[in-house]
Amino acid sequence: MKSKPVIPRVLANRDVAEAIKHCLDQDAEAAALGFIDALEQACAHIGRHAATGSPRYAHELNLPGLRFWPLTRYPHRVFYIEMDDHIDVWRVLHGERDIPVWMHQPDEA
């Protein structure tokens, strides 16, 4: 199976930067590096197997095709939609957040 490119939106990049900053603010450089590794692994997985992500929030948010994949050892989830030629990553959110509220924030594609 051919892997699709995983392309994050502006808010997804911002989410990642905030998570890394939080780790670094706590003097947890190893955690920040681990988060980056876990995110890279998650993106590689969804690039190859996008349909394996959970569609749990797709109906609640009225976003057909929305799926998420959890990061290993971190409480974050990668929210994405599979397109014909790429994976469109909308957000990378901590699982304890109010996901529907955070997903409805405006973003630039």
All heavy atoms as an XYZ file, in Angstrom:
880
protein
N       0.832     -1.178      0.000
C       0.000      0.000      0.000
C       0.880      1.244      0.000
O       1.811      1.365      0.782
C      -0.913     -0.007      1.230
C      -1.682      1.282      1.415
S      -2.829      1.238      2.792
C      -4.156      0.360      2.007
N       0.552      2.166     -0.868
C       1.316      3.409     -0.976
C       0.883      4.380      0.120
O      -0.286      4.525      0.422
C       1.083      4.028     -2.344
C       1.919      5.239     -2.599
C       1.678      5.796     -3.986
C       2.475      7.083     -4.128
N       2.131      7.799     -5.322
N       1.844      5.045      0.705
C       1.586      6.013      1.763
C       1.187      7.360      1.159
O       1.763      7.800      0.167
C       2.832      6.178      2.620
O       2.587      7.068      3.662
N       0.199      8.012      1.773
C      -0.213      9.346      1.353
C       0.523     10.376      2.201
O       0.762     10.145      3.393
C      -1.717      9.533      1.547
C      -2.565      8.709      0.617
C      -4.038      9.018      0.829
C      -4.882      8.211     -0.125
N      -6.318      8.539      0.032
N       0.837     11.534      1.631
C       1.450     12.581      2.446
C       0.465     13.074      3.513
O      -0.726     13.192      3.258
C       1.790     13.682      1.451
C       1.168     13.319      0.161
C       0.697     11.907      0.239
N       0.995     13.344      4.689
C       0.201     13.838      5.811
C       0.486     15.334      5.922
O       1.609     15.735      6.212
C       0.563     13.088      7.108
C      -0.209     13.639      8.285
C       0.300     11.591      6.940
N      -0.555     16.144      5.687
C      -0.377     17.588      5.631
C      -1.187     18.252      6.749
O      -2.416     18.212      6.733
C      -0.806     18.132      4.249
C       0.011     17.441      3.154
C      -0.654     19.647      4.205
C      -0.429     17.759      1.753
N      -0.489     18.863      7.716
C      -1.193     19.521      8.819
C      -1.697     20.906      8.436
O      -1.061     21.625      7.668
C      -0.131     19.616      9.914
C       1.150     19.691      9.157
C       0.950     18.868      7.899
N      -2.840     21.267      8.997
C      -3.359     22.631      8.858
C      -2.635     23.538      9.854
O      -1.905     23.070     10.719
C      -4.856     22.656      9.127
C      -5.661     21.980      8.041
C      -7.133     22.069      8.319
N      -7.874     21.512      7.191
C      -9.039     21.957      6.799
N      -9.634     22.949      7.446
N      -9.649     21.400      5.767
N      -2.894     24.827      9.752
C      -2.257     25.816     10.622
C      -2.527     25.499     12.094
O      -1.613     25.512     12.926
C      -2.737     27.247     10.272
C      -2.276     28.251     11.300
C      -2.264     27.635      8.881
N      -3.794     25.200     12.443
C      -4.116     24.915     13.843
C      -3.449     23.631     14.337
O      -3.079     23.542     15.505
C      -5.630     24.838     14.056
C      -6.345     26.177     14.136
C      -7.852     25.977     14.261
C      -5.834     27.014     15.289
N      -3.295     22.651     13.480
C      -2.604     21.419     13.884
C      -1.149     21.727     14.219
O      -0.622     21.248     15.231
C      -2.698     20.367     12.786
N      -0.505     22.535     13.393
C       0.879     22.932     13.679
C       0.959     23.718     14.984
O       1.880     23.540     15.779
C       1.454     23.761     12.527
C       1.839     22.915     11.346
O       2.216     21.762     11.483
N       1.742     23.488     10.163
N      -0.010     24.575     15.208
C      -0.048     25.361     16.441
C      -0.240     24.440     17.652
O       0.395     24.629     18.686
C      -1.163     26.396     16.366
C      -1.085     27.449     17.452
C      -2.098     28.556     17.232
N      -1.939     29.140     15.898
C      -2.943     29.658     15.187
N      -4.158     29.691     15.661
N      -2.711     30.167     13.997
N      -1.125     23.450     17.520
C      -1.347     22.487     18.605
C      -0.050     21.779     18.980
O       0.275     21.611     20.157
C      -2.380     21.433     18.203
C      -3.776     21.993     17.981
O      -4.106     23.057     18.550
O      -4.538     21.347     17.235
N       0.686     21.348     17.971
C       1.949     20.642     18.194
C       2.956     21.564     18.877
O       3.610     21.172     19.854
C       2.509     20.082     16.868
C       3.926     19.558     17.045
C       1.581     19.000     16.324
N       3.072     22.781     18.393
C       4.011     23.737     18.996
C       3.667     23.990     20.458
O       4.563     24.065     21.311
C       4.010     25.039     18.207
N       2.382     24.114     20.774
C       1.966     24.336     22.159
C       2.283     23.138     23.049
O       2.711     23.313     24.194
C       0.476     24.658     22.218
C       0.140     26.039     21.697
C      -1.361     26.308     21.642
O      -2.155     25.475     22.121
O      -1.727     27.369     21.111
N       2.078     21.931     22.538
C       2.382     20.729     23.326
C       3.880     20.641     23.609
O       4.293     20.330     24.737
C       1.896     19.479     22.589
N       4.691     20.926     22.616
C       6.147     20.893     22.799
C       6.582     21.987     23.776
O       7.391     21.745     24.675
C       6.866     21.026     21.445
C       6.605     19.776     20.605
C       8.359     21.259     21.635
C       7.016     19.905     19.156
N       6.019     23.181     23.620
C       6.347     24.283     24.531
C       5.983     23.928     25.965
O       6.752     24.206     26.897
C       5.636     25.562     24.107
C       5.960     26.764     24.984
C       5.202     27.997     24.540
C       5.514     29.224     25.357
N       5.654     29.070     26.782
N       4.844     23.294     26.150
C       4.436     22.889     27.495
C       5.472     21.946     28.111
O       5.859     22.108     29.274
C       3.059     22.222     27.464
C       2.636     21.693     28.786
N       2.206     22.508     29.816
C       2.601     20.429     29.272
C       1.925     21.767     30.870
N       2.157     20.505     30.560
N       5.922     20.973     27.353
C       6.953     20.051     27.852
C       8.228     20.804     28.210
O       8.811     20.586     29.279
C       7.262     18.979     26.815
S       5.943     17.782     26.522
N       8.650     21.684     27.316
C       9.895     22.419     27.558
C       9.765     23.373     28.741
O      10.720     23.550     29.497
C      10.317     23.162     26.296
C      10.691     22.263     25.109
C      10.994     23.110     23.878
C      11.848     21.347     25.452
N       8.585     23.974     28.922
C       8.357     24.850     30.077
C       8.444     24.082     31.388
O       8.725     24.658     32.433
C       6.987     25.529     29.985
C       6.943     26.620     28.925
O       8.014     27.020     28.420
O       5.822     27.067     28.595
N       8.193     22.779     31.335
C       8.263     21.924     32.517
C       9.647     21.274     32.657
O       9.821     20.344     33.447
C       7.195     20.818     32.438
C       5.771     21.327     32.287
C       5.344     22.164     33.458
O       5.561     21.797     34.599
N       4.762     23.318     33.181
N      10.612     21.760     31.858
C      11.966     21.186     31.835
C      11.937     19.689     31.534
O      12.676     18.897     32.122
C      12.701     21.441     33.160
C      13.046     22.910     33.345
O      13.326     23.580     32.332
O      13.020     23.377     34.494
N      11.066     19.309     30.605
C      10.907     17.907     30.230
C      11.288     17.735     28.750
O      10.446     17.405     27.914
C       9.480     17.454     30.493
N      12.574     17.979     28.486
C      13.052     17.877     27.105
C      12.858     16.473     26.540
O      12.482     16.307     25.382
C      14.530     18.267     27.026
C      15.062     18.300     25.611
C      16.502     18.779     25.538
O      16.848     19.776     26.210
O      17.272     18.145     24.805
N      13.087     15.457     27.358
C      12.900     14.078     26.895
C      11.433     13.830     26.511
O      11.153     13.139     25.529
C      13.345     13.083     27.962
N      10.508     14.405     27.280
C       9.089     14.260     26.956
C       8.763     14.961     25.638
O       7.984     14.450     24.830
C       8.221     14.813     28.083
N       9.356     16.126     25.406
C       9.126     16.849     24.152
C       9.629     16.032     22.968
O       8.937     15.908     21.949
C       9.811     18.212     24.192
N      10.818     15.452     23.114
C      11.368     14.623     22.034
C      10.529     13.362     21.830
O      10.294     12.942     20.693
C      12.822     14.265     22.337
C      13.795     15.441     22.320
C      15.175     14.998     22.806
C      13.875     16.070     20.940
N      10.054     12.777     22.933
C       9.189     11.606     22.835
C       7.873     11.933     22.148
O       7.355     11.138     21.358
N       7.332     13.114     22.445
C       6.096     13.557     21.800
C       6.310     13.667     20.293
O       5.475     13.215     19.501
C       5.656     14.907     22.384
C       4.454     15.490     21.707
C       3.178     15.079     22.058
C       4.596     16.451     20.708
C       2.058     15.610     21.422
C       3.490     16.992     20.077
C       2.214     16.568     20.433
N       7.412     14.265     19.891
C       7.709     14.402     18.459
C       7.814     13.032     17.799
O       7.263     12.808     16.719
C       8.991     15.231     18.246
C       8.759     16.673     18.702
C       9.439     15.179     16.783
C      10.023     17.504     18.835
N       8.516     12.100     18.446
C       8.635     10.747     17.893
C       7.269     10.074     17.775
O       6.960      9.443     16.754
C       9.550      9.879     18.766
C      11.016     10.249     18.636
O      11.381     10.924     17.645
O      11.797      9.878     19.539
N       6.443     10.195     18.825
C       5.112      9.579     18.807
C       4.248     10.195     17.708
O       3.492      9.483     17.026
C       4.439      9.729     20.170
N       4.362     11.495     17.515
C       3.595     12.171     16.462
C       4.057     11.701     15.082
O       3.230     11.430     14.203
C       3.740     13.687     16.597
C       3.004     14.522     15.561
C       1.494     14.272     15.614
C       3.307     16.005     15.766
N       5.350     11.588     14.897
C       5.868     11.098     13.613
C       5.382      9.683     13.331
O       5.005      9.356     12.198
C       7.396     11.154     13.593
C       7.941     12.561     13.497
C       9.452     12.634     13.586
O      10.103     11.612     13.929
O       9.995     13.722     13.329
N       5.372      8.825     14.351
C       4.882      7.454     14.181
C       3.391      7.443     13.842
O       2.948      6.679     12.983
C       5.141      6.632     15.439
C       6.604      6.341     15.668
C       6.864      5.684     17.010
O       5.947      5.290     17.720
N       8.127      5.585     17.371
N       2.615      8.291     14.525
C       1.178      8.363     14.250
C       0.927      8.833     12.822
O       0.074      8.276     12.116
C       0.492      9.287     15.251
N       1.659      9.843     12.386
C       1.476     10.352     11.025
C       1.876      9.316      9.978
O       1.204      9.176      8.950
C       2.256     11.652     10.834
S       1.518     13.040     11.727
N       2.941      8.582     10.244
C       3.342      7.515      9.325
C       2.244      6.451      9.243
O       1.914      5.966      8.157
C       4.660      6.894      9.777
N       1.662      6.116     10.378
C       0.594      5.112     10.396
C      -0.628      5.593      9.609
O      -1.137      4.865      8.759
C       0.185      4.780     11.834
C      -0.980      3.848     11.878
N      -0.835      2.489     11.771
C      -2.310      4.095     11.978
C      -2.033      1.931     11.803
N      -2.943      2.882     11.939
N      -1.095      6.818      9.894
C      -2.304      7.262      9.199
C      -2.036      7.538      7.719
O      -2.955      7.435      6.905
C      -2.980      8.466      9.889
C      -2.105      9.694      9.911
C      -3.445      8.086     11.280
C      -2.759     10.924     10.500
N      -0.802      7.823      7.359
C      -0.468      7.969      5.946
C      -0.617      6.659      5.182
O      -0.969      6.646      4.011
N      -0.369      5.548      5.879
C      -0.485      4.218      5.270
C      -1.848      3.572      5.500
O      -2.317      2.808      4.663
C       0.592      3.291      5.827
C       1.998      3.597      5.384
C       2.995      2.531      5.846
N       2.869      2.186      7.248
C       3.491      2.806      8.256
N       4.274      3.836      8.005
N       3.330      2.407      9.495
N      -2.467      3.842      6.650
C      -3.698      3.144      7.042
C      -4.728      4.121      7.592
O      -5.186      3.986      8.731
C      -3.387      2.100      8.117
C      -2.269      1.175      7.767
N      -2.390      0.181      6.825
C      -0.988      1.117      8.214
C      -1.239     -0.468      6.728
N      -0.370      0.087      7.554
N      -5.121      5.092      6.814
C      -6.012      6.152      7.287
C      -7.351      5.621      7.801
O      -7.918      6.163      8.746
C      -6.249      7.175      6.190
N      -7.847      4.568      7.207
C      -9.169      4.046      7.582
C      -9.191      3.398      8.962
O     -10.272      3.121      9.484
C      -9.653      3.048      6.539
N      -8.035      3.204      9.584
C      -8.012      2.551     10.894
C      -8.287      3.517     12.042
O      -8.504      3.085     13.170
C      -6.665      1.839     11.150
O      -5.607      2.793     11.092
C      -6.437      0.731     10.141
N      -8.306      4.818     11.778
C      -8.601      5.786     12.823
C     -10.061      5.721     13.246
O     -10.933      5.308     12.483
N     -10.326      6.148     14.465
C     -11.689      6.124     14.995
C     -12.538      7.246     14.399
O     -12.123      8.400     14.394
C     -11.660      6.279     16.514
O     -12.973      6.430     17.014
N     -13.768      6.924     13.959
C     -14.680      7.948     13.446
C     -15.585      8.521     14.545
O     -16.594      9.153     14.248
C     -15.503      7.177     12.411
C     -15.585      5.804     12.987
C     -14.238      5.571     13.672
N     -15.235      8.333     15.804
C     -16.083      8.674     16.945
C     -16.705     10.071     16.871
O     -17.869     10.250     17.174
C     -15.276      8.545     18.234
C     -16.020      8.991     19.458
C     -15.183      8.861     20.688
N     -15.857      9.461     21.819
C     -15.304      9.657     22.978
N     -14.053      9.282     23.172
N     -15.973     10.211     23.958
N     -15.964     11.081     16.493
C     -16.459     12.458     16.516
C     -17.083     12.912     15.191
O     -17.631     14.006     15.118
C     -15.341     13.426     16.902
C     -14.871     13.233     18.309
C     -13.710     12.520     18.586
C     -15.593     13.741     19.380
C     -13.278     12.333     19.892
C     -15.168     13.555     20.688
C     -14.007     12.849     20.929
O     -13.590     12.657     22.220
N     -17.022     12.113     14.143
C     -17.516     12.529     12.828
C     -18.997     12.904     12.862
O     -19.394     13.940     12.317
C     -17.275     11.430     11.800
N     -19.819     12.080     13.491
C     -21.259     12.366     13.544
C     -21.557     13.546     14.463
O     -22.311     14.456     14.099
C     -22.022     11.121     14.009
C     -23.491     11.344     14.113
N     -24.289     11.465     13.002
C     -24.303     11.502     15.185
C     -25.530     11.682     13.387
N     -25.567     11.711     14.713
N     -20.949     13.533     15.656
C     -21.196     14.591     16.633
C     -20.843     15.970     16.079
O     -21.526     16.963     16.355
C     -20.392     14.317     17.901
C     -20.583     15.327     18.993
C     -19.807     14.993     20.259
O     -19.207     13.899     20.347
O     -19.798     15.841     21.154
N     -19.798     16.050     15.298
C     -19.342     17.323     14.748
C     -19.881     17.598     13.345
O     -19.590     18.638     12.762
C     -17.815     17.352     14.712
C     -17.137     17.315     16.079
C     -15.642     17.078     15.928
C     -17.410     18.594     16.840
N     -20.630     16.636     12.799
C     -21.155     16.748     11.438
C     -20.016     16.985     10.440
O     -20.079     17.871      9.593
C     -22.212     17.848     11.339
C     -23.012     17.745     10.053
O     -23.154     16.654      9.494
N     -23.530     18.865      9.583
N     -18.959     16.190     10.598
C     -17.798     16.252      9.711
C     -17.563     14.857      9.124
O     -16.753     14.081      9.639
C     -16.555     16.711     10.476
C     -16.540     18.153     10.947
C     -15.368     18.397     11.896
C     -16.476     19.100      9.763
N     -18.288     14.517      8.057
C     -18.122     13.189      7.455
C     -16.662     12.922      7.106
O     -15.975     13.784      6.565
C     -18.986     13.255      6.199
C     -19.959     14.358      6.459
C     -19.231     15.345      7.328
N     -16.209     11.756      7.452
C     -14.836     11.359      7.140
C     -13.825     11.692      8.213
O     -12.675     11.255      8.137
N     -14.224     12.463      9.224
C     -13.288     12.813     10.296
C     -12.923     11.575     11.099
O     -13.790     10.792     11.481
C     -13.894     13.860     11.234
C     -12.995     14.282     12.400
C     -11.828     15.129     11.886
C     -13.800     15.049     13.435
N     -11.646     11.395     11.336
C     -11.142     10.287     12.153
C     -10.059     10.817     13.072
O      -9.541     11.908     12.873
C     -10.557      9.176     11.272
C     -11.599      8.484     10.424
C     -10.982      7.341      9.625
N     -11.972      6.638      8.870
C     -12.713      5.627      9.337
N     -12.534      5.194     10.556
N     -13.611      5.039      8.578
N      -9.717     10.016     14.076
C      -8.561     10.380     14.896
C      -7.755      9.137     15.203
O      -8.246      8.020     15.208
C      -8.964     11.117     16.177
C      -9.543     10.256     17.271
C      -8.718      9.604     18.174
C     -10.913     10.124     17.408
C      -9.245      8.822     19.185
C     -11.453      9.355     18.413
C     -10.613      8.695     19.305
N      -6.470      9.388     15.452
C      -5.544      8.331     15.828
C      -4.787      8.813     17.064
O      -4.237      9.911     17.059
C      -4.570      8.037     14.694
C      -3.724      6.840     14.997
C      -2.426      6.842     15.413
C      -4.122      5.482     14.934
N      -1.992      5.564     15.613
C      -3.017      4.703     15.321
C      -5.307      4.835     14.592
C      -3.062      3.316     15.376
C      -5.349      3.466     14.643
C      -4.232      2.713     15.029
N      -4.744      7.996     18.134
C      -4.059      8.421     19.356
C      -2.544      8.258     19.250
O      -2.051      7.349     18.583
C      -4.625      7.478     20.418
C      -4.969      6.240     19.648
C      -5.402      6.702     18.284
N      -1.830      9.148     19.920
C      -0.382      9.012     20.017
C      -0.054      7.960     21.070
O      -0.738      7.861     22.086
C       0.262     10.341     20.427
C       0.680     11.279     19.298
C      -0.487     11.683     18.447
C       1.388     12.480     19.855
N       0.971      7.193     20.824
C       1.431      6.199     21.784
C       2.121      6.902     22.944
O       2.965      7.776     22.724
C       2.422      5.228     21.104
O       1.768      4.637     19.975
C       2.864      4.131     22.055
N       1.731      6.557     24.171
C       2.312      7.070     25.420
C       2.043      8.549     25.688
O       2.606      9.120     26.605
C       3.813      6.796     25.492
C       4.169      5.323     25.515
C       5.640      5.063     25.759
N       6.551      6.013     25.194
C       7.165      5.890     24.021
N       6.964      4.839     23.278
N       7.999      6.810     23.611
N       1.214      9.185     24.886
C       0.847     10.584     25.108
C      -0.667     10.688     24.971
O      -1.273      9.955     24.190
C       1.558     11.512     24.108
C       3.032     11.590     24.380
C       3.905     10.623     23.878
C       3.557     12.595     25.179
C       5.256     10.661     24.169
C       4.913     12.644     25.464
C       5.749     11.664     24.963
O       7.089     11.706     25.253
N      -1.296     11.616     25.694
C      -2.763     11.690     25.675
C      -3.331     12.475     24.489
O      -4.488     12.871     24.514
C      -3.074     12.404     27.001
C      -1.903     13.295     27.210
C      -0.715     12.509     26.692
N      -2.544     12.690     23.466
C      -2.966     13.496     22.323
C      -3.545     12.619     21.211
O      -3.183     11.447     21.086
C      -1.797     14.317     21.780
C      -1.336     15.344     22.740
N      -0.558     15.042     23.830
C      -1.554     16.677     22.799
C      -0.310     16.131     24.521
N      -0.903     17.141     23.905
N      -4.405     13.239     20.410
C      -5.044     12.564     19.282
C      -4.870     13.409     18.028
O      -5.029     14.629     18.073
C      -6.536     12.376     19.562
C      -6.776     11.525     20.782
C      -8.217     11.546     21.185
N      -8.397     10.692     22.371
C      -9.494     10.662     23.083
N     -10.518     11.419     22.743
N      -9.577      9.871     24.116
N      -4.567     12.736     16.930
C      -4.427     13.405     15.641
C      -5.769     13.286     14.920
O      -6.233     12.182     14.638
C      -3.315     12.758     14.784
C      -3.212     13.448     13.433
C      -1.979     12.780     15.523
N      -6.409     14.421     14.639
C      -7.692     14.454     13.952
C      -7.450     14.760     12.479
O      -6.773     15.748     12.157
C      -8.607     15.514     14.573
C      -9.085     15.132     15.941
C      -8.315     15.407     17.054
C     -10.292     14.471     16.109
C      -8.738     15.048     18.319
C     -10.724     14.100     17.366
C      -9.942     14.386     18.476
N      -8.029     13.953     11.603
C      -7.728     14.075     10.178
C      -8.879     13.594      9.308
O      -9.789     12.902      9.776
C      -6.468     13.273      9.835
C      -6.631     11.790     10.065
C      -7.056     10.954      9.037
C      -6.391     11.218     11.307
C      -7.224      9.592      9.249
C      -6.546      9.863     11.519
C      -6.965      9.056     10.482
O      -7.137      7.716     10.694
N      -8.803     13.971      8.046
C      -9.722     13.481      7.019
C      -8.865     12.982      5.862
O      -7.938     13.680      5.422
C     -10.696     14.578      6.551
C     -11.626     14.963      7.707
C     -11.496     14.112      5.341
C     -12.622     16.051      7.381
N      -9.181     11.793      5.372
C      -8.454     11.248      4.231
C      -8.999     11.854      2.945
O     -10.195     11.803      2.672
C      -8.588      9.722      4.182
C      -7.822      9.108      3.036
C      -7.894      7.591      3.009
O      -8.752      7.008      3.710
O      -7.094      6.990      2.275
N      -8.114     12.428      2.176
C      -8.461     12.983      0.868
C      -7.941     12.013     -0.196
O      -7.264     11.038      0.128
C      -7.822     14.366      0.703
C      -8.116     15.329      1.858
S      -9.849     15.603      2.174
C     -10.187     16.842      0.947
N      -8.247     12.288     -1.459
C      -7.803     11.393     -2.527
C      -6.279     11.288     -2.604
O      -5.747     10.211     -2.860
C      -8.328     11.869     -3.890
C      -9.829     11.663     -4.028
O     -10.391     10.798     -3.306
O     -10.444     12.370     -4.845
N      -5.590     12.414     -2.384
C      -4.151     12.420     -2.596
C      -3.315     12.733     -1.358
O      -2.092     12.811     -1.447
C      -3.795     13.409     -3.705
C      -4.224     14.834     -3.374
O      -5.041     15.020     -2.441
O      -3.741     15.765     -4.046
N      -3.975     12.949     -0.193
C      -3.225     13.239      1.035
C      -4.107     13.049      2.261
O      -5.311     12.821      2.138
C      -2.654     14.664      1.005
C      -3.682     15.746      1.132
N      -4.489     16.142      0.086
C      -4.054     16.515      2.195
C      -5.303     17.107      0.484
N      -5.056     17.347      1.770
N      -3.492     13.166      3.421
C      -4.211     13.139      4.695
C      -4.221     14.575      5.212
O      -3.171     15.186      5.392
C      -3.521     12.214      5.725
C      -3.342     10.801      5.171
C      -4.281     12.232      7.042
C      -4.616     10.085      4.810
N      -5.421     15.111      5.434
C      -5.614     16.487      5.886
C      -5.747     16.478      7.413
O      -6.778     16.088      7.949
C      -6.884     17.045      5.231
C      -7.154     18.492      5.549
O      -6.273     19.176      6.120
O      -8.269     18.961      5.230
N      -4.681     16.880      8.111
C      -4.681     16.880      9.580
C      -5.254     18.201     10.065
O      -4.690     19.262      9.818
C      -3.267     16.656     10.154
C      -3.280     16.767     11.670
C      -2.730     15.302      9.715
N      -6.378     18.106     10.770
C      -7.072     19.299     11.260
C      -6.518     19.773     12.590
O      -6.315     20.950     12.787
C      -8.565     19.010     11.402
C      -9.294     18.967     10.099
C      -8.842     18.448      8.917
C     -10.603     19.463      9.836
N      -9.789     18.575      7.949
C     -10.888     19.202      8.494
C     -11.554     20.082     10.632
C     -12.093     19.557      7.919
C     -12.756     20.426     10.051
C     -13.016     20.172      8.709
N      -6.356     18.855     13.541
C      -5.911     19.229     14.889
C      -5.090     18.096     15.494
O      -5.204     16.934     15.089
C      -7.104     19.496     15.826
C      -8.081     20.581     15.424
C      -7.484     21.976     15.351
N      -6.879     22.469     16.564
C      -7.454     23.280     17.439
N      -8.693     23.670     17.267
N      -6.783     23.710     18.489
N      -4.295     18.439     16.508
C      -3.594     17.478     17.356
C      -3.919     17.918     18.777
O      -3.315     18.848     19.305
C      -2.069     17.472     17.098
C      -1.387     16.478     18.025
C      -1.769     17.159     15.637
N      -4.920     17.262     19.384
C      -5.477     17.725     20.653
C      -5.261     16.746     21.789
O      -5.285     15.528     21.579
C      -6.982     17.972     20.504
C      -7.389     19.054     19.506
C      -8.899     19.090     19.354
C      -6.854     20.404     19.939
N      -5.108     17.291     22.973
C      -5.052     16.498     24.197
C      -6.422     15.858     24.382
O      -7.455     16.524     24.216
C      -4.709     17.413     25.372
C      -4.366     16.685     26.622
N      -5.314     16.037     27.377
C      -3.182     16.508     27.248
C      -4.734     15.489     28.418
N      -3.422     15.760     28.363
N      -6.469     14.596     24.721
C      -7.719     13.868     24.846
C      -8.641     14.355     25.943
O      -9.829     14.043     25.943
N      -8.132     15.146     26.889
C      -8.956     15.658     27.986
C      -9.652     16.972     27.637
O     -10.430     17.484     28.430
C      -8.101     15.849     29.242
C      -7.541     14.555     29.793
C      -8.624     13.579     30.233
O      -9.587     14.011     30.894
O      -8.504     12.388     29.888
N      -9.368     17.516     26.499
C     -10.011     18.769     26.087
C     -11.436     18.495     25.625
O     -11.804     17.373     25.288
C      -9.228     19.426     24.949
C      -7.901     19.957     25.423
C      -7.284     20.846     24.401
N      -6.103     21.484     24.945
C      -5.270     22.191     24.227
N      -5.479     22.390     22.954
N      -4.213     22.734     24.787
N     -12.237     19.544     25.547
C     -13.585     19.450     25.003
C     -13.427     19.430     23.482
O     -13.398     20.481     22.834
C     -14.422     20.632     25.471
C     -15.872     20.544     25.025
O     -16.188     19.703     24.155
O     -16.682     21.322     25.545
N     -13.314     18.239     22.937
C     -12.974     18.072     21.521
C     -13.936     18.828     20.598
O     -13.478     19.556     19.712
C     -12.908     16.571     21.146
C     -11.861     15.839     22.000
C     -12.654     16.382     19.659
C     -10.444     16.310     21.862
N     -15.265     18.721     20.759
C     -16.148     19.453     19.841
C     -15.912     20.960     19.847
O     -15.921     21.597     18.789
C     -17.554     19.114     20.347
C     -17.400     17.779     20.978
C     -16.030     17.827     21.628
N     -15.653     21.554     20.994
C     -15.398     22.996     21.058
C     -14.091     23.334     20.337
O     -14.024     24.269     19.538
C     -15.364     23.488     22.520
C     -14.847     24.915     22.607
C     -16.751     23.382     23.139
N     -13.055     22.573     20.604
C     -11.748     22.854     20.001
C     -11.754     22.628     18.490
O     -11.054     23.308     17.753
C     -10.668     22.009     20.657
C     -10.271     22.554     21.988
C     -10.884     22.324     23.189
C      -9.212     23.460     22.265
N     -10.261     23.017     24.182
C      -9.222     23.725     23.657
C      -8.251     24.068     21.483
C      -8.319     24.559     24.267
C      -7.330     24.904     22.103
C      -7.375     25.143     23.463
N     -12.548     21.672     18.016
C     -12.580     21.383     16.583
C     -13.301     22.469     15.793
O     -13.074     22.619     14.607
C     -13.255     20.031     16.325
C     -12.412     18.845     16.738
S     -10.872     18.678     15.810
C     -11.513     18.283     14.197
N     -14.161     23.235     16.432
C     -14.922     24.256     15.718
C     -14.217     25.603     15.652
O     -14.782     26.571     15.169
C     -16.315     24.424     16.331
C     -17.259     23.355     15.890
N     -17.637     23.194     14.572
C     -17.878     22.376     16.580
C     -18.456     22.167     14.479
N     -18.617     21.651     15.673
N     -12.978     25.690     16.115
C     -12.230     26.940     15.984
C     -11.879     27.141     14.515
O     -11.528     26.192     13.815
C     -10.962     26.907     16.832
C     -11.243     26.932     18.313
C      -9.959     26.943     19.118
O      -8.856     26.813     18.592
N     -10.108     27.105     20.409
N     -11.957     28.381     14.023
C     -11.647     28.620     12.615
C     -10.185     28.336     12.305
O      -9.323     28.484     13.155
C     -11.984     30.092     12.407
C     -11.996     30.688     13.770
C     -12.309     29.583     14.740
N      -9.944     27.923     11.083
C      -8.590     27.605     10.643
C      -8.430     27.984      9.184
O      -9.390     28.087      8.435
C      -8.324     26.101     10.803
C      -6.908     25.696     10.470
O      -6.002     26.546     10.511
O      -6.700     24.518     10.148
N      -7.186     28.146      8.799
C      -6.848     28.338      7.397
C      -6.461     26.977      6.867
O      -5.749     26.232      7.496
C      -5.674     29.297      7.282
C      -5.929     30.649      7.926
C      -4.637     31.445      8.100
O      -3.667     31.164      7.383
O      -4.629     32.319      8.946
N      -6.929     26.624      5.697
C      -6.619     25.304      5.124
C      -5.158     25.207      4.773
O      -4.462     26.136      4.606
C      -7.464     25.068      3.877
